[in-house]
């Protein structure tokens, strides 16, 4: 059975991931693995299961913003976070942390086209500007992995924080963005894992989970441009609206 599961692949974040690895990470339960190995279920059907889809496809963070349209009363205009910043609707610092949260949870998002892009893909298209490229590449390391200077191995965001390779406050903000979308990213195997599964690989631990679950000033790393208050990513996400056309979450700006 194991031989078949190591050859059976599912879409990962940046590269395919095997069914066997999804079992180790507790994305797939033993019964589903057995069905796959016996051929009574297919990867395509398993991908449709809600319990699997959230880890393979991911959940939306704040993908863009909605602005009152100037040409039509009551109509709202959809735009990307960077576009809103360029037009003066968002402060640069506010826009940057929202874009970093996007990068840390998978991809930078074109909210108009419902498209996820890497930083390298996003800059040439104008989705983001070159002036913030390096900062976004740093956030993208949450997905691609940080390089351990002592071993040369890829390590997760939490492991990089423990080794003081990333500033704690910045790391907490990126971790909280991941947690809010319900997953922790395994950069070594390029897929999202349940929080419980991340403990096993050392990508996270219960003490940090408790820190992030407590909405204290330490975890309020996001700014609400409407109320001018500092919030957790979850609190800001709860103020976003679901776009019926794309299924993405958009923050309305007044």
N, C-alpha and C positions, 0 to 999 in steps of 0.2 A: 504493500500500500504506500509506504513512504517514498518508494522510487517514483511512482506516478505523481505524487503530490509535489515532489521537487522539480518535476518537469512541467507542471501545470501552472500557468502564469496569469496574473491579474494586472490591470493597469496600476502602476505606482505613481508617485508624484513626478519624478523625473525619469524613472525607468521601471520596467516591470518588476513585480514581486511574486514569489512563488506561493502556491496554496499552503505549502508546508510552513513557510515563514509566517503567513497570516494565522496559522494555527498556533505557532509559538507565541505570537503577540496577542492571542485570544480574540482576534477579529473573527475567526471562524471557529465554531465549536466542534467537538469531536464528532457529533452526529453529521454535521455538514461535510466535514472532511471525509467521513466514511462514504457518504453519498457520492461525493466527487470521485473518490477512488474506485467505487464500484460502477460508476457510470450512470447511476440513477438520477443524478443531477449534473447540470453543466455549469461552467463558469459564468456563462451569459445569464442563466437563471439566478444563480447565487448573487450576481451583481445587482439584481433587482430587489433583493431583500433589504428592507430598511435598516436592519441591524448591521448590514455590510456596507451599504451605499454610503453611509455617513463617513466611513473610514477610507473608502476608496475614492469617492468623489469629493468628500469634504462638505462643510457647511459654510455658508456665506458669513463673512464679517461685514463691516461697513464698506460697501463697494463703491459708493459715490454719493452725490448730494442731489437734492431737489431744490430748485430756486423758483420763486414766483416769476412767471414770464412777463416781460414788459409789454408784449404786443397783444395779450389776450387776458382779460380779467378771469381769475380762477384757475388758469392753466399753469402747470408747473413744468419747468424745464429741467431735464436730466443732464447732469454733467459729471465728469470724473473729478476726483479730489484735486488733482494737479490743475485742471482747467479752472476749478473754482478758486484756487489760490491765485492763479495768473490773472483772474478777473477781479481780484480783491475781495472775494466773498469769504475767504478763509485766510487767517494769518499763516505765514510760512511754517512756524513751529507746530501749529495745530495740524496743518496738512501733512507735515513730515511724519508725525507720530501715527497718523491714520494710514499713511502709505507703508510705514514700517510694519504696522500690524498686518496689512495685507500680505506683504512679502513674507512675514514670519508664519503665516498660516497657509502658505502654498504659492500664490502667484499675485502679481499686481493685476488689478482688474479694470478692464475697459467696461464701464457700466452701461455704456450706450450699445456696444456690440455684444455684451455678455461674453467676454473673452478674457481668459487668464494668460498672462505673459510673464516670462522671466524678465529680470532687469535688462539683460542684454537685448531682449526682443522689444522691450517697452520704450527704451530711449530713442531708437531710430524712428519709431512710429509717432513720437511726440506725446505718448501717453504720460510720460514723465520727462523732465528736463535733465540735461547732462550735469547741471550744477548740483544735483542731489544724488547722482549716480553712485558715488562711493558709499554714501550713508545707506542707501538702499541695498547695495551689494553686501554690506555688513549685516543688515537685517536678514537678507536672503540666506546667510550662512546657517540660520536656524534650520533651513530645509536641506541645504547641501552638506552641512556639517562643518564644525570648527576643526582646525588642525591642531592636535596636541603637540606642542613644541618639544615635548620630552620623548614621545613615542612615534610621532608622525602619523598616528591613527586619527580617523575621523571620530569626533565626539559630539554629543548633543549639546544643546543650549545649557541645560541644567548642569551638565558635567563641566562645561566651559566656565560657568559661574563659580562652581566649587574650586576650580583651579585658578580663579581670578583672572581669566582671560577676557572677561567682559564685565563692565561696571554693573554692580548689583541692581541699582535702580532701573537701569536700562534693560537688564535681563528679566527683571520681574515684570516690567511692562510687556515685553514680548511673550513671556510665559503666560501671562494673564490673557493675552489675546488668543493664544492657542487653547487655553483651558476653557475660555468662553465659547469657543466653537466645538467644545466637547472632546478634544483629542490632544495628545502629545505627539510630536513628529519624531519618528525614528529616522535620522539622516543616513544611517549606515545602510538600511534596507529600503529607504526611500518610500516610506508610507506612514500613514497616520495610525496610531495605536490607542486603545482605550487607556484611560489613566491608570487603571489597575495593572494592565499589562506593562506599562512603562516602569513600574516599580521593579519588576523582575530584571530588566536590563540596566537598571541604574540611571535611566533617563529622567527620573523624577523620584520624589519620595513624599511620604505622608506629611512630614513637618512643613514642607514648602506648600503642599496642597492646603494645609490649614491656614498658612499665611495668606495665600491668594483668596481663600474663601472668606477672609475677614476684611470687609470694606473699610480699611483704615486709610490714613493719609499716605502710608507707604505704598499702597496699591492703587491710589487714585492718580494714575499717570496720564489721563486723557482729559481734554478740555472741551466743555460744551460751549460752542460758539454762540448759542442762543441765550443761555442763562449765565455765562461767564463763570461757571463753577468747575472745579476739578472733580472728575468722576472716575470710577473703574470702567474698564472696557464693557463689562456686562451692563452697567447702568446706562452707558451711552448707547449701546446696542439696543436696549429696550425702548429707546426713544426713536429708533429708526423705523421706516415704513417698508413693507414688502412691495416691491415692484411687480405688478401682476404680469407684465410682459416677459420679464427675465427670471423672476424668482429671487432676485438679489435684494439686499437690504440697503436702503438709501436714507441718508440723514437729511431731513427737511431743514432749510435755513430760512429764517425770517428776515 
